[in-house]
């Protein structure tokens, strides 16, 4: 589903937040899954990617 390198701990995400943000802007469709105590908690993606996804979901609902 997602490359394992894109699944990181919350601690790692805090350390690399600016780097991750830049990477998400450069690579369309990329996401990071943030874990807490080994369990998925949050997904990070670019705002542009989020808007595309939101529009697709809204179209499907109509």
C-alpha positions as CSV (number, residue, x, y, z in Angstrom):
1,X,0.0,0.0,0.0
2,X,2.5,2.6,1.1
3,X,6.3,2.3,1.1
4,X,7.6,1.4,4.6
5,X,9.9,4.4,4.6
6,X,6.8,6.6,4.8
7,X,5.6,5.0,8.0
8,X,7.3,6.9,10.8
9,X,6.9,7.5,14.5
10,X,5.6,10.7,15.9
11,X,9.0,11.4,17.4
12,X,10.7,11.1,14.0
13,X,8.0,13.3,12.4
14,X,8.6,16.0,15.0
15,X,12.3,16.0,14.2
16,X,11.8,16.0,10.4
17,X,8.6,18.1,10.0
18,X,10.1,20.7,7.6
19,X,11.9,18.1,5.6
20,X,8.7,16.0,5.3
21,X,6.7,19.0,4.3
22,X,9.1,19.9,1.5
23,X,9.1,16.3,0.3
24,X,5.3,16.2,0.2
25,X,5.2,19.3,-1.9
26,X,7.7,17.9,-4.4
27,X,6.2,14.4,-4.8
28,X,2.5,14.5,-5.7
29,X,0.4,11.8,-4.1
30,X,3.0,11.0,-1.4
31,X,1.7,10.5,2.2
32,X,3.3,9.8,5.5
33,X,1.7,7.6,8.1
34,X,2.6,8.7,11.6
35,X,2.5,6.1,14.4
36,X,2.1,6.4,18.1
37,X,3.2,3.4,20.2
38,X,3.4,1.3,17.0
39,X,-0.2,2.1,15.8
40,X,-1.2,4.4,12.9
41,X,-2.5,7.7,14.2
42,X,-2.2,10.4,11.6
43,X,-1.7,10.8,7.8
44,X,0.3,13.7,6.5
45,X,-0.1,14.9,2.9
46,X,0.2,18.1,0.9
47,X,-2.7,20.5,0.9
48,X,-3.0,20.1,-2.9
49,X,-3.2,16.3,-2.6
50,X,-5.9,16.7,0.2
51,X,-8.0,19.0,-2.0
52,X,-7.9,16.6,-4.9
53,X,-8.9,13.7,-2.7
54,X,-11.7,15.8,-1.1
55,X,-13.1,16.8,-4.5
56,X,-13.1,13.2,-5.7
57,X,-15.0,12.1,-2.5
58,X,-17.5,14.9,-2.9
59,X,-18.2,13.9,-6.6
60,X,-18.8,10.3,-5.5
61,X,-21.4,11.4,-3.0
62,X,-23.5,13.2,-5.6
